[in-house]
């Protein structure tokens, strides 16, 4: 796992320890190995609640259109010509 994520084995161990402490994974010892699995809570949090996020209507009005232009360009005027 450490190699695949390009982090140190001790970093993976620390992350798994935190995930276990918060109830997101379970662990079981098998000889010298400790196996981690996502818990029921982890499964629930990882599952999409209602599919992909979509804009919602408010008070029967259609959702607002997305903001135009790339991020960071608000307030800039466009030159044509």
C-alpha positions in Angstrom: 0.0 0.0 0.0 2.8 2.4 0.9 4.5 1.8 -2.5 1.3 2.3 -4.4 0.5 5.6 -2.6 4.2 6.7 -2.6 4.3 7.3 1.1 6.3 5.6 3.9 5.1 2.5 5.6 5.0 4.3 8.9 2.7 7.0 7.3 0.3 4.2 6.2 0.4 2.8 9.6 -0.5 6.1 11.2 -3.4 6.7 8.7 -4.8 3.3 9.4 -4.5 3.8 13.2 -6.6 7.0 12.9 -9.1 5.4 10.6 -9.5 2.5 13.1 -9.8 5.0 16.0 -12.6 6.8 14.2 -14.4 3.5 13.4 -14.0 3.8 9.6 -12.0 0.5 9.4 -11.8 -2.7 11.4 -8.6 -4.6 12.0 -7.8 -8.3 12.6 -4.5 -9.9 13.4 -3.5 -13.0 11.3 -0.2 -14.2 12.6 2.3 -11.4 12.1 0.0 -9.5 9.8 -2.8 -7.0 10.6 -5.5 -6.9 8.1 -7.7 -3.8 7.8 -11.1 -3.6 6.2 -13.6 -0.8 5.8 -16.2 -0.9 8.5 -20.0 -0.7 8.0 -19.7 3.0 8.9 -16.9 3.4 6.3 -19.1 1.7 3.7 -22.0 4.0 4.5 -19.8 7.1 4.2 -18.1 6.0 1.0 -21.4 5.2 -0.7 -23.0 7.9 -2.8 -26.1 9.2 -1.0 -28.3 10.2 -3.9 -26.1 9.7 -7.0 -24.1 12.5 -8.6 -24.5 16.0 -7.2 -26.9 18.1 -9.2 -28.2 21.7 -8.6 -31.5 21.8 -6.7 -34.4 24.1 -7.4 -35.4 26.5 -4.6 -39.0 27.5 -4.0 -39.9 26.0 -7.4 -37.5 28.2 -9.3 -34.9 26.5 -11.6 -31.4 26.3 -10.3 -29.1 29.3 -11.2 -26.8 28.8 -14.2 -23.2 28.2 -13.4 -20.9 31.2 -13.0 -19.4 32.2 -16.3 -15.7 32.3 -17.0 -12.8 30.5 -15.5 -12.1 30.8 -11.7 -10.3 34.0 -10.7 -11.6 36.1 -13.6 -14.5 37.8 -11.8 -14.5 41.6 -12.2 -12.2 41.6 -15.2 -13.5 43.1 -18.4 -13.1 41.3 -21.7 -11.5 43.0 -24.6 -12.7 42.3 -28.1 -11.3 43.5 -31.2 
